C-alpha cells in the first residue's frame, strides 16, 4: 500500500521518528520524538483496518510490528487510547496468523494500562481476543473463562 510505504520512508528518514500522518513537521526537542495525535491518525488507522479486513494479515503484521518497534524500543510516546487501538488490531492479526503468544502478550499489556481499567469496551475486546487465543492454543478451560468474563463485560 503506497501510503504506508510513504509513512515508513518518513519514519526512517534521518533516523528520526515522525508522527504518523506528519505534514512535514519534525519534533527535535530531544533524541526521540513524541508521536502526537493529529487528525490524520484516524486515516492511517483506518488504512490498517482496511488491510486487515481485506485479509492481508502478513502485510498488516509487517506494519504493526514496525509501529510497535518504534513505540517500544525507540522511545516514541503515544496516547494510551491510540496505543490500545493499535495493539488490539495487532493482537487480532497475530491470532489470525497463529502467533498466539504475541497476541496474548499484547493483550496482557493492554489490560495493565490505566485507560483499560475503567473502560468496559476495552476489557470486552481484550477478553474476547484472549478467549480466542486460548482456544487456538487448546486451553479450552481458559478460553471458556475469558469468554464468560467478556460476556459479563458486554452486559454492563
C-alpha positions in Angstrom: 0.0 0.0 0.0 1.6 3.2 -1.2 0.5 5.4 1.7 2.1 3.1 4.2 5.3 2.9 2.3 5.5 6.7 2.4 5.0 6.6 6.1 7.8 4.1 6.6 10.1 6.2 4.5 9.3 9.2 6.6 9.9 7.3 9.8 13.3 6.1 8.5 14.4 9.5 7.2 17.4 10.7 9.2 16.7 8.1 11.9 14.1 10.4 13.3 10.6 9.5 14.3 7.7 11.3 12.8 4.1 11.5 13.7 2.0 9.1 11.5 0.4 11.5 9.1 3.1 14.1 9.5 2.7 17.1 7.3 6.4 17.8 7.2 6.8 18.9 10.8 9.5 17.3 12.8 9.9 17.4 16.6 13.5 17.9 17.5 13.3 18.7 21.3 15.3 15.6 22.1 16.8 12.4 20.6 13.4 10.8 20.4 10.2 12.3 19.0 6.9 12.3 20.6 4.2 10.8 18.4 1.4 13.2 18.8 -2.2 12.8 17.8 -3.2 14.7 14.7 -6.4 14.4 12.8 -4.7 12.2 10.2 -4.1 9.4 12.7 -7.7 8.2 12.1 -7.0 7.9 8.4 -3.9 5.8 8.9 -5.6 3.6 11.4 -8.5 3.1 9.0 -5.9 2.1 6.3 -4.5 -0.5 8.6 -8.0 -1.8 9.4 -8.7 -2.0 5.7 -5.6 -4.1 5.2 -6.9 -6.5 7.9 -10.4 -6.6 6.5 -9.1 -7.4 3.1 -7.4 -10.4 4.7 -3.8 -9.3 4.0 -2.7 -10.3 7.5 1.0 -10.6 6.7 1.2 -7.0 5.4 -0.8 -5.7 8.4 1.6 -7.6 10.7 4.6 -6.1 9.0 3.3 -2.5 9.5 2.1 -3.2 13.0 5.4 -4.7 14.1 7.2 -1.7 12.7 5.0 0.7 14.6 5.4 -1.4 17.8 9.1 -1.3 17.4 9.1 2.4 17.2 6.9 2.7 20.3 8.6 0.1 22.5 12.3 0.4 21.6 12.8 3.9 20.3 11.0 5.8 23.0 8.1 7.1 20.9 5.2 8.2 23.1 1.6 7.6 22.0 -1.6 8.4 23.9 -2.9 5.3 25.6 -6.2 5.3 23.6 -4.3 5.2 20.3 -1.9 2.5 21.7 -4.9 0.4 22.7 -6.4 0.6 19.2 -3.1 -0.4 17.5 -2.4 -3.2 20.0 -5.9 -4.6 19.8 -5.6 -4.7 16.0 -2.1 -6.2 16.3 -3.4 -8.9 18.7 -6.2 -9.8 16.3 -3.8 -10.1 13.3 -1.4 -12.2 15.4 -4.2 -14.6 16.3 -5.2 -14.9 12.7 -1.5 -15.7 11.8 -1.2 -18.3 14.6 1.2 -16.1 16.6 -0.9 -16.5 19.7 1.9 -15.9 22.2 2.4 -12.5 20.7 -1.3 -11.7 20.9 -1.5 -12.8 24.5 1.4 -10.6 25.4 -0.1 -7.6 23.7 -3.5 -8.2 25.4 -2.0 -8.6 28.8 -0.1 -5.4 28.2 -3.3 -3.6 27.3 -5.0 -4.8 30.4 -2.3 -3.2 32.6 -2.9 0.2 31.0 -4.7 2.7 33.2 -7.3 3.5 30.5 -8.3 -0.1 30.3 -9.2 -0.4 34.0 -12.4 1.7 33.7 -13.3 1.0 30.1 -15.7 -1.9 29.6 -15.3 -1.8 25.8 -11.5 -2.3 26.1 -12.0 -5.0 28.7 -14.5 -6.8 26.5 -12.3 -6.6 23.4 -9.3 -8.0 25.4 -11.3 -10.8 27.0 -12.9 -11.9 23.7 -9.5 -12.0 22.0 -7.9 -13.7 25.0 -10.6 -16.3 24.8 -10.0 -16.8 21.1 -6.2 -17.0 21.6 -6.5 -19.6 24.4 -9.0 -21.6 22.2 -6.4 -21.7 19.4 -3.8 -22.9 21.9 -6.1 -25.7 23.0 -6.5 -24.3 26.5 -10.3 -24.6 26.5 -10.9 -24.0 30.2 -9.0 -20.7 30.0 -10.9 -19.8 26.8 -14.3 -20.5 28.4 -13.3 -18.4 31.5 -12.3 -15.4 29.4 -15.5 -15.8 27.2 -17.6 -15.7 30.4 -15.7 -12.6 31.5 -16.3 -11.0 28.1 -20.0 -11.8 28.3 -20.1 -10.1 31.8 -18.3 -7.0 30.4 -20.8 -6.9 27.5 -23.7 -6.9 29.8 -22.5 -3.9 31.8 
